[in-house]
């Protein structure tokens, strides 16, 4: 794995999309999703879906 670069990436999750700066591998394009994003933003989307 090469050195990761911070890149603004658009995520699509269960019909919702949002952008976030995440570390991406410039070689293979693999995205490292930070724990706080997975537990924060994505968890919020799940909450919003449950409210409906
Ligand atoms: Zn890589």
mmCIF file of the protein (N, C-alpha, C, O) and its ligand, coordinates in Angstrom:
data_MODEL
# 
_entry.id   MODEL 
# 
loop_
_entity.id 
_entity.type 
_entity.pdbx_number_of_molecules 
1 polymer     1 
2 non-polymer 1 
# 
_entity_poly.entity_id                      1 
_entity_poly.type                           'polypeptide(L)' 
_entity_poly.nstd_linkage                   no 
_entity_poly.nstd_monomer                   no 
_entity_poly.pdbx_seq_one_letter_code       
;(UNK)(UNK)(UNK)(UNK)(UNK)(UNK)(UNK)(UNK)(UNK)(UNK)(UNK)(UNK)(UNK)(UNK)(UNK)(UNK)
(UNK)(UNK)(UNK)(UNK)(UNK)(UNK)(UNK)(UNK)(UNK)(UNK)(UNK)(UNK)(UNK)(UNK)(UNK)(UNK)
(UNK)(UNK)(UNK)(UNK)(UNK)(UNK)(UNK)(UNK)(UNK)(UNK)(UNK)(UNK)(UNK)(UNK)(UNK)(UNK)
(UNK)(UNK)(UNK)(UNK)
;
_entity_poly.pdbx_seq_one_letter_code_can   XXXXXXXXXXXXXXXXXXXXXXXXXXXXXXXXXXXXXXXXXXXXXXXXXXXX 
_entity_poly.pdbx_strand_id                 A 
# 
loop_
_entity_poly_seq.entity_id 
_entity_poly_seq.num 
_entity_poly_seq.mon_id 
_entity_poly_seq.hetero 
1 1  UNK n 
1 2  UNK n 
1 3  UNK n 
1 4  UNK n 
1 5  UNK n 
1 6  UNK n 
1 7  UNK n 
1 8  UNK n 
1 9  UNK n 
1 10 UNK n 
1 11 UNK n 
1 12 UNK n 
1 13 UNK n 
1 14 UNK n 
1 15 UNK n 
1 16 UNK n 
1 17 UNK n 
1 18 UNK n 
1 19 UNK n 
1 20 UNK n 
1 21 UNK n 
1 22 UNK n 
1 23 UNK n 
1 24 UNK n 
1 25 UNK n 
1 26 UNK n 
1 27 UNK n 
1 28 UNK n 
1 29 UNK n 
1 30 UNK n 
1 31 UNK n 
1 32 UNK n 
1 33 UNK n 
1 34 UNK n 
1 35 UNK n 
1 36 UNK n 
1 37 UNK n 
1 38 UNK n 
1 39 UNK n 
1 40 UNK n 
1 41 UNK n 
1 42 UNK n 
1 43 UNK n 
1 44 UNK n 
1 45 UNK n 
1 46 UNK n 
1 47 UNK n 
1 48 UNK n 
1 49 UNK n 
1 50 UNK n 
1 51 UNK n 
1 52 UNK n 
# 
loop_
_struct_asym.id 
_struct_asym.entity_id 
A 1 
B 2 
# 
loop_
_chem_comp.id 
_chem_comp.type 
_chem_comp.mon_nstd_flag 
UNK 'L-peptide linking' . 
ZN  non-polymer         . 
# 
_pdbx_entity_nonpoly.entity_id   2 
_pdbx_entity_nonpoly.name        ? 
_pdbx_entity_nonpoly.comp_id     ZN 
# 
_pdbx_nonpoly_scheme.asym_id         B 
_pdbx_nonpoly_scheme.entity_id       2 
_pdbx_nonpoly_scheme.mon_id          ZN 
_pdbx_nonpoly_scheme.ndb_seq_num     1 
_pdbx_nonpoly_scheme.pdb_seq_num     101 
_pdbx_nonpoly_scheme.auth_seq_num    101 
_pdbx_nonpoly_scheme.pdb_mon_id      ZN 
_pdbx_nonpoly_scheme.auth_mon_id     ZN 
_pdbx_nonpoly_scheme.pdb_strand_id   A 
_pdbx_nonpoly_scheme.pdb_ins_code    . 
# 
loop_
_atom_site.group_PDB 
_atom_site.id 
_atom_site.type_symbol 
_atom_site.label_atom_id 
_atom_site.label_alt_id 
_atom_site.label_comp_id 
_atom_site.label_asym_id 
_atom_site.label_entity_id 
_atom_site.label_seq_id 
_atom_site.pdbx_PDB_ins_code 
_atom_site.Cartn_x 
_atom_site.Cartn_y 
_atom_site.Cartn_z 
_atom_site.occupancy 
_atom_site.B_iso_or_equiv 
_atom_site.pdbx_formal_charge 
_atom_site.auth_seq_id 
_atom_site.auth_comp_id 
_atom_site.auth_asym_id 
_atom_site.auth_atom_id 
_atom_site.pdbx_PDB_model_num 
ATOM   1   N  N  . UNK A 1 1  ? 0.844   -1.201 0.000  1.00 0.00 ? 1   UNK A N  1 
ATOM   2   C  CA . UNK A 1 1  ? 0.000   0.000  0.000  1.00 0.00 ? 1   UNK A CA 1 
ATOM   3   C  C  . UNK A 1 1  ? 0.876   1.246  0.000  1.00 0.00 ? 1   UNK A C  1 
ATOM   4   O  O  . UNK A 1 1  ? 1.808   1.369  0.795  1.00 0.00 ? 1   UNK A O  1 
ATOM   5   N  N  . UNK A 1 2  ? 0.564   2.151  -0.891 1.00 0.00 ? 2   UNK A N  1 
ATOM   6   C  CA . UNK A 1 2  ? 1.303   3.415  -0.960 1.00 0.00 ? 2   UNK A CA 1 
ATOM   7   C  C  . UNK A 1 2  ? 0.809   4.391  0.102  1.00 0.00 ? 2   UNK A C  1 
ATOM   8   O  O  . UNK A 1 2  ? -0.125  4.112  0.854  1.00 0.00 ? 2   UNK A O  1 
ATOM   9   N  N  . UNK A 1 3  ? 1.463   5.530  0.134  1.00 0.00 ? 3   UNK A N  1 
ATOM   10  C  CA . UNK A 1 3  ? 1.059   6.547  1.095  1.00 0.00 ? 3   UNK A CA 1 
ATOM   11  C  C  . UNK A 1 3  ? -0.334  7.057  0.737  1.00 0.00 ? 3   UNK A C  1 
ATOM   12  O  O  . UNK A 1 3  ? -0.621  7.359  -0.421 1.00 0.00 ? 3   UNK A O  1 
ATOM   13  N  N  . UNK A 1 4  ? -1.174  7.145  1.729  1.00 0.00 ? 4   UNK A N  1 
ATOM   14  C  CA . UNK A 1 4  ? -2.552  7.554  1.482  1.00 0.00 ? 4   UNK A CA 1 
ATOM   15  C  C  . UNK A 1 4  ? -2.653  9.061  1.320  1.00 0.00 ? 4   UNK A C  1 
ATOM   16  O  O  . UNK A 1 4  ? -1.927  9.823  1.958  1.00 0.00 ? 4   UNK A O  1 
ATOM   17  N  N  . UNK A 1 5  ? -3.565  9.473  0.454  1.00 0.00 ? 5   UNK A N  1 
ATOM   18  C  CA . UNK A 1 5  ? -3.801  10.897 0.255  1.00 0.00 ? 5   UNK A CA 1 
ATOM   19  C  C  . UNK A 1 5  ? -5.230  11.234 0.683  1.00 0.00 ? 5   UNK A C  1 
ATOM   20  O  O  . UNK A 1 5  ? -6.151  10.431 0.534  1.00 0.00 ? 5   UNK A O  1 
ATOM   21  N  N  . UNK A 1 6  ? -5.382  12.436 1.214  1.00 0.00 ? 6   UNK A N  1 
ATOM   22  C  CA . UNK A 1 6  ? -6.702  12.877 1.649  1.00 0.00 ? 6   UNK A CA 1 
ATOM   23  C  C  . UNK A 1 6  ? -7.477  13.382 0.437  1.00 0.00 ? 6   UNK A C  1 
ATOM   24  O  O  . UNK A 1 6  ? -7.032  14.296 -0.256 1.00 0.00 ? 6   UNK A O  1 
ATOM   25  N  N  . UNK A 1 7  ? -8.611  12.794 0.192  1.00 0.00 ? 7   UNK A N  1 
ATOM   26  C  CA . UNK A 1 7  ? -9.371  13.109 -1.005 1.00 0.00 ? 7   UNK A CA 1 
ATOM   27  C  C  . UNK A 1 7  ? -10.850 13.196 -0.671 1.00 0.00 ? 7   UNK A C  1 
ATOM   28  O  O  . UNK A 1 7  ? -11.382 12.375 0.076  1.00 0.00 ? 7   UNK A O  1 
ATOM   29  N  N  . UNK A 1 8  ? -11.502 14.195 -1.231 1.00 0.00 ? 8   UNK A N  1 
ATOM   30  C  CA . UNK A 1 8  ? -12.935 14.338 -1.006 1.00 0.00 ? 8   UNK A CA 1 
ATOM   31  C  C  . UNK A 1 8  ? -13.663 13.279 -1.818 1.00 0.00 ? 8   UNK A C  1 
ATOM   32  O  O  . UNK A 1 8  ? -13.526 13.200 -3.039 1.00 0.00 ? 8   UNK A O  1 
ATOM   33  N  N  . UNK A 1 9  ? -14.423 12.488 -1.127 1.00 0.00 ? 9   UNK A N  1 
ATOM   34  C  CA . UNK A 1 9  ? -15.084 11.365 -1.774 1.00 0.00 ? 9   UNK A CA 1 
ATOM   35  C  C  . UNK A 1 9  ? -16.574 11.413 -1.483 1.00 0.00 ? 9   UNK A C  1 
ATOM   36  O  O  . UNK A 1 9  ? -16.993 11.729 -0.369 1.00 0.00 ? 9   UNK A O  1 
ATOM   37  N  N  . UNK A 1 10 ? -17.363 11.096 -2.491 1.00 0.00 ? 10  UNK A N  1 
ATOM   38  C  CA . UNK A 1 10 ? -18.807 11.058 -2.297 1.00 0.00 ? 10  UNK A CA 1 
ATOM   39  C  C  . UNK A 1 10 ? -19.220 9.627  -1.990 1.00 0.00 ? 10  UNK A C  1 
ATOM   40  O  O  . UNK A 1 10 ? -18.910 8.695  -2.733 1.00 0.00 ? 10  UNK A O  1 
ATOM   41  N  N  . UNK A 1 11 ? -19.913 9.480  -0.896 1.00 0.00 ? 11  UNK A N  1 
ATOM   42  C  CA . UNK A 1 11 ? -20.401 8.168  -0.509 1.00 0.00 ? 11  UNK A CA 1 
ATOM   43  C  C  . UNK A 1 11 ? -21.886 8.062  -0.803 1.00 0.00 ? 11  UNK A C  1 
ATOM   44  O  O  . UNK A 1 11 ? -22.634 9.035  -0.709 1.00 0.00 ? 11  UNK A O  1 
ATOM   45  N  N  . UNK A 1 12 ? -22.279 6.887  -1.152 1.00 0.00 ? 12  UNK A N  1 
ATOM   46  C  CA . UNK A 1 12 ? -23.698 6.632  -1.323 1.00 0.00 ? 12  UNK A CA 1 
ATOM   47  C  C  . UNK A 1 12 ? -24.062 5.500  -0.374 1.00 0.00 ? 12  UNK A C  1 
ATOM   48  O  O  . UNK A 1 12 ? -23.490 4.411  -0.424 1.00 0.00 ? 12  UNK A O  1 
ATOM   49  N  N  . UNK A 1 13 ? -25.017 5.782  0.481  1.00 0.00 ? 13  UNK A N  1 
ATOM   50  C  CA . UNK A 1 13 ? -25.362 4.765  1.463  1.00 0.00 ? 13  UNK A CA 1 
ATOM   51  C  C  . UNK A 1 13 ? -26.872 4.704  1.626  1.00 0.00 ? 13  UNK A C  1 
ATOM   52  O  O  . UNK A 1 13 ? -27.488 5.667  2.082  1.00 0.00 ? 13  UNK A O  1 
ATOM   53  N  N  . UNK A 1 14 ? -27.452 3.612  1.265  1.00 0.00 ? 14  UNK A N  1 
ATOM   54  C  CA . UNK A 1 14 ? -28.892 3.376  1.366  1.00 0.00 ? 14  UNK A CA 1 
ATOM   55  C  C  . UNK A 1 14 ? -29.703 4.532  0.790  1.00 0.00 ? 14  UNK A C  1 
ATOM   56  O  O  . UNK A 1 14 ? -30.658 5.010  1.402  1.00 0.00 ? 14  UNK A O  1 
ATOM   57  N  N  . UNK A 1 15 ? -29.300 4.969  -0.401 1.00 0.00 ? 15  UNK A N  1 
ATOM   58  C  CA . UNK A 1 15 ? -30.041 6.006  -1.093 1.00 0.00 ? 15  UNK A CA 1 
ATOM   59  C  C  . UNK A 1 15 ? -29.652 7.415  -0.708 1.00 0.00 ? 15  UNK A C  1 
ATOM   60  O  O  . UNK A 1 15 ? -30.084 8.371  -1.353 1.00 0.00 ? 15  UNK A O  1 
ATOM   61  N  N  . UNK A 1 16 ? -28.844 7.567  0.332  1.00 0.00 ? 16  UNK A N  1 
ATOM   62  C  CA . UNK A 1 16 ? -28.379 8.879  0.733  1.00 0.00 ? 16  UNK A CA 1 
ATOM   63  C  C  . UNK A 1 16 ? -26.948 9.043  0.253  1.00 0.00 ? 16  UNK A C  1 
ATOM   64  O  O  . UNK A 1 16 ? -26.172 8.088  0.236  1.00 0.00 ? 16  UNK A O  1 
ATOM   65  N  N  . UNK A 1 17 ? -26.609 10.266 -0.138 1.00 0.00 ? 17  UNK A N  1 
ATOM   66  C  CA . UNK A 1 17 ? -25.224 10.498 -0.506 1.00 0.00 ? 17  UNK A CA 1 
ATOM   67  C  C  . UNK A 1 17 ? -24.675 11.689 0.253  1.00 0.00 ? 17  UNK A C  1 
ATOM   68  O  O  . UNK A 1 17 ? -25.383 12.665 0.503  1.00 0.00 ? 17  UNK A O  1 
ATOM   69  N  N  . UNK A 1 18 ? -23.425 11.599 0.611  1.00 0.00 ? 18  UNK A N  1 
ATOM   70  C  CA . UNK A 1 18 ? -22.758 12.700 1.293  1.00 0.00 ? 18  UNK A CA 1 
ATOM   71  C  C  . UNK A 1 18 ? -21.281 12.625 0.957  1.00 0.00 ? 18  UNK A C  1 
ATOM   72  O  O  . UNK A 1 18 ? -20.749 11.560 0.642  1.00 0.00 ? 18  UNK A O  1 
ATOM   73  N  N  . UNK A 1 19 ? -20.628 13.777 1.031  1.00 0.00 ? 19  UNK A N  1 
ATOM   74  C  CA . UNK A 1 19 ? -19.203 13.793 0.725  1.00 0.00 ? 19  UNK A CA 1 
ATOM   75  C  C  . UNK A 1 19 ? -18.404 13.980 2.005  1.00 0.00 ? 19  UNK A C  1 
ATOM   76  O  O  . UNK A 1 19 ? -18.853 14.614 2.960  1.00 0.00 ? 19  UNK A O  1 
ATOM   77  N  N  . UNK A 1 20 ? -17.219 13.412 1.992  1.00 0.00 ? 20  UNK A N  1 
ATOM   78  C  CA . UNK A 1 20 ? -16.355 13.486 3.166  1.00 0.00 ? 20  UNK A CA 1 
ATOM   79  C  C  . UNK A 1 20 ? -14.920 13.330 2.717  1.00 0.00 ? 20  UNK A C  1 
ATOM   80  O  O  . UNK A 1 20 ? -14.633 12.605 1.764  1.00 0.00 ? 20  UNK A O  1 
ATOM   81  N  N  . UNK A 1 21 ? -14.016 14.012 3.404  1.00 0.00 ? 21  UNK A N  1 
ATOM   82  C  CA . UNK A 1 21 ? -12.602 13.835 3.093  1.00 0.00 ? 21  UNK A CA 1 
ATOM   83  C  C  . UNK A 1 21 ? -12.099 12.549 3.739  1.00 0.00 ? 21  UNK A C  1 
ATOM   84  O  O  . UNK A 1 21 ? -12.135 12.399 4.961  1.00 0.00 ? 21  UNK A O  1 
ATOM   85  N  N  . UNK A 1 22 ? -11.642 11.650 2.927  1.00 0.00 ? 22  UNK A N  1 
ATOM   86  C  CA . UNK A 1 22 ? -11.141 10.387 3.444  1.00 0.00 ? 22  UNK A CA 1 
ATOM   87  C  C  . UNK A 1 22 ? -9.778  10.083 2.833  1.00 0.00 ? 22  UNK A C  1 
ATOM   88  O  O  . UNK A 1 22 ? -9.416  10.634 1.794  1.00 0.00 ? 22  UNK A O  1 
ATOM   89  N  N  . UNK A 1 23 ? -9.049  9.224  3.471  1.00 0.00 ? 23  UNK A N  1 
ATOM   90  C  CA . UNK A 1 23 ? -7.750  8.815  2.945  1.00 0.00 ? 23  UNK A CA 1 
ATOM   91  C  C  . UNK A 1 23 ? -7.937  7.748  1.879  1.00 0.00 ? 23  UNK A C  1 
ATOM   92  O  O  . UNK A 1 23 ? -8.614  6.740  2.082  1.00 0.00 ? 23  UNK A O  1 
ATOM   93  N  N  . UNK A 1 24 ? -7.316  8.005  0.740  1.00 0.00 ? 24  UNK A N  1 
ATOM   94  C  CA . UNK A 1 24 ? -7.445  7.114  -0.408 1.00 0.00 ? 24  UNK A CA 1 
ATOM   95  C  C  . UNK A 1 24 ? -6.060  6.679  -0.880 1.00 0.00 ? 24  UNK A C  1 
ATOM   96  O  O  . UNK A 1 24 ? -5.122  7.475  -0.873 1.00 0.00 ? 24  UNK A O  1 
ATOM   97  N  N  . UNK A 1 25 ? -5.935  5.444  -1.280 1.00 0.00 ? 25  UNK A N  1 
ATOM   98  C  CA . UNK A 1 25 ? -4.675  4.964  -1.841 1.00 0.00 ? 25  UNK A CA 1 
ATOM   99  C  C  . UNK A 1 25 ? -4.595  5.411  -3.297 1.00 0.00 ? 25  UNK A C  1 
ATOM   100 O  O  . UNK A 1 25 ? -5.442  5.031  -4.105 1.00 0.00 ? 25  UNK A O  1 
ATOM   101 N  N  . UNK A 1 26 ? -3.580  6.219  -3.645 1.00 0.00 ? 26  UNK A N  1 
ATOM   102 C  CA . UNK A 1 26 ? -3.459  6.721  -5.023 1.00 0.00 ? 26  UNK A CA 1 
ATOM   103 C  C  . UNK A 1 26 ? -3.163  5.617  -6.036 1.00 0.00 ? 26  UNK A C  1 
ATOM   104 O  O  . UNK A 1 26 ? -3.346  5.810  -7.238 1.00 0.00 ? 26  UNK A O  1 
ATOM   105 N  N  . UNK A 1 27 ? -2.721  4.497  -5.567 1.00 0.00 ? 27  UNK A N  1 
ATOM   106 C  CA . UNK A 1 27 ? -2.353  3.417  -6.477 1.00 0.00 ? 27  UNK A CA 1 
ATOM   107 C  C  . UNK A 1 27 ? -3.558  2.567  -6.868 1.00 0.00 ? 27  UNK A C  1 
ATOM   108 O  O  . UNK A 1 27 ? -3.801  2.338  -8.053 1.00 0.00 ? 27  UNK A O  1 
ATOM   109 N  N  . UNK A 1 28 ? -4.305  2.104  -5.884 1.00 0.00 ? 28  UNK A N  1 
ATOM   110 C  CA . UNK A 1 28 ? -5.415  1.204  -6.199 1.00 0.00 ? 28  UNK A CA 1 
ATOM   111 C  C  . UNK A 1 28 ? -6.773  1.845  -5.948 1.00 0.00 ? 28  UNK A C  1 
ATOM   112 O  O  . UNK A 1 28 ? -7.808  1.245  -6.238 1.00 0.00 ? 28  UNK A O  1 
ATOM   113 N  N  . UNK A 1 29 ? -6.771  3.076  -5.403 1.00 0.00 ? 29  UNK A N  1 
ATOM   114 C  CA . UNK A 1 29 ? -8.033  3.768  -5.189 1.00 0.00 ? 29  UNK A CA 1 
ATOM   115 C  C  . UNK A 1 29 ? -8.817  3.272  -3.991 1.00 0.00 ? 29  UNK A C  1 
ATOM   116 O  O  . UNK A 1 29 ? -9.976  3.645  -3.806 1.00 0.00 ? 29  UNK A O  1 
ATOM   117 N  N  . UNK A 1 30 ? -8.197  2.439  -3.181 1.00 0.00 ? 30  UNK A N  1 
ATOM   118 C  CA . UNK A 1 30 ? -8.875  1.918  -2.007 1.00 0.00 ? 30  UNK A CA 1 
ATOM   119 C  C  . UNK A 1 30 ? -9.097  3.038  -1.000 1.00 0.00 ? 30  UNK A C  1 
ATOM   120 O  O  . UNK A 1 30 ? -8.197  3.827  -0.713 1.00 0.00 ? 30  UNK A O  1 
ATOM   121 N  N  . UNK A 1 31 ? -10.301 3.090  -0.478 1.00 0.00 ? 31  UNK A N  1 
ATOM   122 C  CA . UNK A 1 31 ? -10.669 4.153  0.454  1.00 0.00 ? 31  UNK A CA 1 
ATOM   123 C  C  . UNK A 1 31 ? -10.651 3.628  1.877  1.00 0.00 ? 31  UNK A C  1 
ATOM   124 O  O  . UNK A 1 31 ? -11.187 2.563  2.182  1.00 0.00 ? 31  UNK A O  1 
ATOM   125 N  N  . UNK A 1 32 ? -10.023 4.405  2.728  1.00 0.00 ? 32  UNK A N  1 
ATOM   126 C  CA . UNK A 1 32 ? -10.002 4.052  4.137  1.00 0.00 ? 32  UNK A CA 1 
ATOM   127 C  C  . UNK A 1 32 ? -11.097 4.839  4.844  1.00 0.00 ? 32  UNK A C  1 
ATOM   128 O  O  . UNK A 1 32 ? -10.989 6.054  5.009  1.00 0.00 ? 32  UNK A O  1 
ATOM   129 N  N  . UNK A 1 33 ? -12.133 4.155  5.255  1.00 0.00 ? 33  UNK A N  1 
ATOM   130 C  CA . UNK A 1 33 ? -13.227 4.839  5.937  1.00 0.00 ? 33  UNK A CA 1 
ATOM   131 C  C  . UNK A 1 33 ? -12.918 4.924  7.419  1.00 0.00 ? 33  UNK A C  1 
ATOM   132 O  O  . UNK A 1 33 ? -12.813 3.907  8.105  1.00 0.00 ? 33  UNK A O  1 
ATOM   133 N  N  . UNK A 1 34 ? -12.773 6.157  7.910  1.00 0.00 ? 34  UNK A N  1 
ATOM   134 C  CA . UNK A 1 34 ? -12.444 6.318  9.315  1.00 0.00 ? 34  UNK A CA 1 
ATOM   135 C  C  . UNK A 1 34 ? -13.590 5.860  10.209 1.00 0.00 ? 34  UNK A C  1 
ATOM   136 O  O  . UNK A 1 34 ? -14.764 5.959  9.851  1.00 0.00 ? 34  UNK A O  1 
ATOM   137 N  N  . UNK A 1 35 ? -13.219 5.361  11.368 1.00 0.00 ? 35  UNK A N  1 
ATOM   138 C  CA . UNK A 1 35 ? -14.199 4.804  12.287 1.00 0.00 ? 35  UNK A CA 1 
ATOM   139 C  C  . UNK A 1 35 ? -15.271 5.829  12.649 1.00 0.00 ? 35  UNK A C  1 
ATOM   140 O  O  . UNK A 1 35 ? -16.452 5.499  12.759 1.00 0.00 ? 35  UNK A O  1 
ATOM   141 N  N  . UNK A 1 36 ? -14.835 7.091  12.835 1.00 0.00 ? 36  UNK A N  1 
ATOM   142 C  CA . UNK A 1 36 ? -15.802 8.120  13.237 1.00 0.00 ? 36  UNK A CA 1 
ATOM   143 C  C  . UNK A 1 36 ? -16.816 8.403  12.139 1.00 0.00 ? 36  UNK A C  1 
ATOM   144 O  O  . UNK A 1 36 ? -17.943 8.816  12.414 1.00 0.00 ? 36  UNK A O  1 
ATOM   145 N  N  . UNK A 1 37 ? -16.411 8.181  10.897 1.00 0.00 ? 37  UNK A N  1 
ATOM   146 C  CA . UNK A 1 37 ? -17.354 8.372  9.800  1.00 0.00 ? 37  UNK A CA 1 
ATOM   147 C  C  . UNK A 1 37 ? -18.374 7.236  9.781  1.00 0.00 ? 37  UNK A C  1 
ATOM   148 O  O  . UNK A 1 37 ? -19.575 7.459  9.627  1.00 0.00 ? 37  UNK A O  1 
ATOM   149 N  N  . UNK A 1 38 ? -17.883 6.052  9.937  1.00 0.00 ? 38  UNK A N  1 
ATOM   150 C  CA . UNK A 1 38 ? -18.768 4.888  9.931  1.00 0.00 ? 38  UNK A CA 1 
ATOM   151 C  C  . UNK A 1 38 ? -19.744 4.928  11.099 1.00 0.00 ? 38  UNK A C  1 
ATOM   152 O  O  . UNK A 1 38 ? -20.905 4.540  10.971 1.00 0.00 ? 38  UNK A O  1 
ATOM   153 N  N  . UNK A 1 39 ? -19.258 5.400  12.229 1.00 0.00 ? 39  UNK A N  1 
ATOM   154 C  CA . UNK A 1 39 ? -20.113 5.417  13.422 1.00 0.00 ? 39  UNK A CA 1 
ATOM   155 C  C  . UNK A 1 39 ? -20.869 6.735  13.558 1.00 0.00 ? 39  UNK A C  1 
ATOM   156 O  O  . UNK A 1 39 ? -21.822 6.829  14.332 1.00 0.00 ? 39  UNK A O  1 
ATOM   157 N  N  . UNK A 1 40 ? -20.450 7.744  12.814 1.00 0.00 ? 40  UNK A N  1 
ATOM   158 C  CA . UNK A 1 40 ? -21.091 9.049  12.919 1.00 0.00 ? 40  UNK A CA 1 
ATOM   159 C  C  . UNK A 1 40 ? -22.088 9.276  11.810 1.00 0.00 ? 40  UNK A C  1 
ATOM   160 O  O  . UNK A 1 40 ? -23.296 9.128  11.999 1.00 0.00 ? 40  UNK A O  1 
ATOM   161 N  N  . UNK A 1 41 ? -21.579 9.630  10.669 1.00 0.00 ? 41  UNK A N  1 
ATOM   162 C  CA . UNK A 1 41 ? -22.411 10.004 9.530  1.00 0.00 ? 41  UNK A CA 1 
ATOM   163 C  C  . UNK A 1 41 ? -23.327 8.858  9.093  1.00 0.00 ? 41  UNK A C  1 
ATOM   164 O  O  . UNK A 1 41 ? -24.524 9.053  8.885  1.00 0.00 ? 41  UNK A O  1 
ATOM   165 N  N  . UNK A 1 42 ? -22.765 7.693  8.961  1.00 0.00 ? 42  UNK A N  1 
ATOM   166 C  CA . UNK A 1 42 ? -23.557 6.564  8.485  1.00 0.00 ? 42  UNK A CA 1 
ATOM   167 C  C  . UNK A 1 42 ? -24.591 6.159  9.530  1.00 0.00 ? 42  UNK A C  1 
ATOM   168 O  O  . UNK A 1 42 ? -25.719 5.806  9.189  1.00 0.00 ? 42  UNK A O  1 
ATOM   169 N  N  . UNK A 1 43 ? -24.209 6.210  10.785 1.00 0.00 ? 43  UNK A N  1 
ATOM   170 C  CA . UNK A 1 43 ? -25.154 5.895  11.854 1.00 0.00 ? 43  UNK A CA 1 
ATOM   171 C  C  . UNK A 1 43 ? -26.303 6.896  11.856 1.00 0.00 ? 43  UNK A C  1 
ATOM   172 O  O  . UNK A 1 43 ? -27.447 6.537  12.132 1.00 0.00 ? 43  UNK A O  1 
ATOM   173 N  N  . UNK A 1 44 ? -25.990 8.159  11.545 1.00 0.00 ? 44  UNK A N  1 
ATOM   174 C  CA . UNK A 1 44 ? -27.032 9.185  11.479 1.00 0.00 ? 44  UNK A CA 1 
ATOM   175 C  C  . UNK A 1 44 ? -28.009 8.892  10.362 1.00 0.00 ? 44  UNK A C  1 
ATOM   176 O  O  . UNK A 1 44 ? -29.219 9.045  10.528 1.00 0.00 ? 44  UNK A O  1 
ATOM   177 N  N  . UNK A 1 45 ? -27.486 8.472  9.229  1.00 0.00 ? 45  UNK A N  1 
ATOM   178 C  CA . UNK A 1 45 ? -28.350 8.125  8.107  1.00 0.00 ? 45  UNK A CA 1 
ATOM   179 C  C  . UNK A 1 45 ? -29.286 6.991  8.513  1.00 0.00 ? 45  UNK A C  1 
ATOM   180 O  O  . UNK A 1 45 ? -30.474 7.005  8.191  1.00 0.00 ? 45  UNK A O  1 
ATOM   181 N  N  . UNK A 1 46 ? -28.750 6.037  9.204  1.00 0.00 ? 46  UNK A N  1 
ATOM   182 C  CA . UNK A 1 46 ? -29.574 4.908  9.658  1.00 0.00 ? 46  UNK A CA 1 
ATOM   183 C  C  . UNK A 1 46 ? -30.678 5.381  10.599 1.00 0.00 ? 46  UNK A C  1 
ATOM   184 O  O  . UNK A 1 46 ? -31.809 4.899  10.536 1.00 0.00 ? 46  UNK A O  1 
ATOM   185 N  N  . UNK A 1 47 ? -30.337 6.335  11.477 1.00 0.00 ? 47  UNK A N  1 
ATOM   186 C  CA . UNK A 1 47 ? -31.341 6.885  12.391 1.00 0.00 ? 47  UNK A CA 1 
ATOM   187 C  C  . UNK A 1 47 ? -32.449 7.585  11.634 1.00 0.00 ? 47  UNK A C  1 
ATOM   188 O  O  . UNK A 1 47 ? -33.631 7.442  11.947 1.00 0.00 ? 47  UNK A O  1 
ATOM   189 N  N  . UNK A 1 48 ? -32.030 8.364  10.608 1.00 0.00 ? 48  UNK A N  1 
ATOM   190 C  CA . UNK A 1 48 ? -33.015 9.098  9.810  1.00 0.00 ? 48  UNK A CA 1 
ATOM   191 C  C  . UNK A 1 48 ? -33.958 8.141  9.096  1.00 0.00 ? 48  UNK A C  1 
ATOM   192 O  O  . UNK A 1 48 ? -35.155 8.403  8.974  1.00 0.00 ? 48  UNK A O  1 
ATOM   193 N  N  . UNK A 1 49 ? -33.413 7.047  8.635  1.00 0.00 ? 49  UNK A N  1 
ATOM   194 C  CA . UNK A 1 49 ? -34.233 6.072  7.932  1.00 0.00 ? 49  UNK A CA 1 
ATOM   195 C  C  . UNK A 1 49 ? -35.227 5.410  8.891  1.00 0.00 ? 49  UNK A C  1 
ATOM   196 O  O  . UNK A 1 49 ? -36.367 5.119  8.527  1.00 0.00 ? 49  UNK A O  1 
ATOM   197 N  N  . UNK A 1 50 ? -34.776 5.186  10.096 1.00 0.00 ? 50  UNK A N  1 
ATOM   198 C  CA . UNK A 1 50 ? -35.649 4.535  11.074 1.00 0.00 ? 50  UNK A CA 1 
ATOM   199 C  C  . UNK A 1 50 ? -36.776 5.450  11.533 1.00 0.00 ? 50  UNK A C  1 
ATOM   200 O  O  . UNK A 1 50 ? -37.849 4.983  11.914 1.00 0.00 ? 50  UNK A O  1 
ATOM   201 N  N  . UNK A 1 51 ? -36.524 6.768  11.494 1.00 0.00 ? 51  UNK A N  1 
ATOM   202 C  CA . UNK A 1 51 ? -37.544 7.719  11.922 1.00 0.00 ? 51  UNK A CA 1 
ATOM   203 C  C  . UNK A 1 51 ? -38.763 7.737  11.006 1.00 0.00 ? 51  UNK A C  1 
ATOM   204 O  O  . UNK A 1 51 ? -39.869 8.068  11.432 1.00 0.00 ? 51  UNK A O  1 
ATOM   205 N  N  . UNK A 1 52 ? -38.544 7.377  9.747  1.00 0.00 ? 52  UNK A N  1 
ATOM   206 C  CA . UNK A 1 52 ? -39.629 7.491  8.780  1.00 0.00 ? 52  UNK A CA 1 
ATOM   207 C  C  . UNK A 1 52 ? -40.639 6.350  8.881  1.00 0.00 ? 52  UNK A C  1 
ATOM   208 O  O  . UNK A 1 52 ? -41.610 6.315  8.125  1.00 0.00 ? 52  UNK A O  1 
HETATM 209 ZN ZN . ZN  B 2 .  ? -3.329  0.491  -2.447 1.00 0.00 ? 101 ZN  A ZN 1 
# 
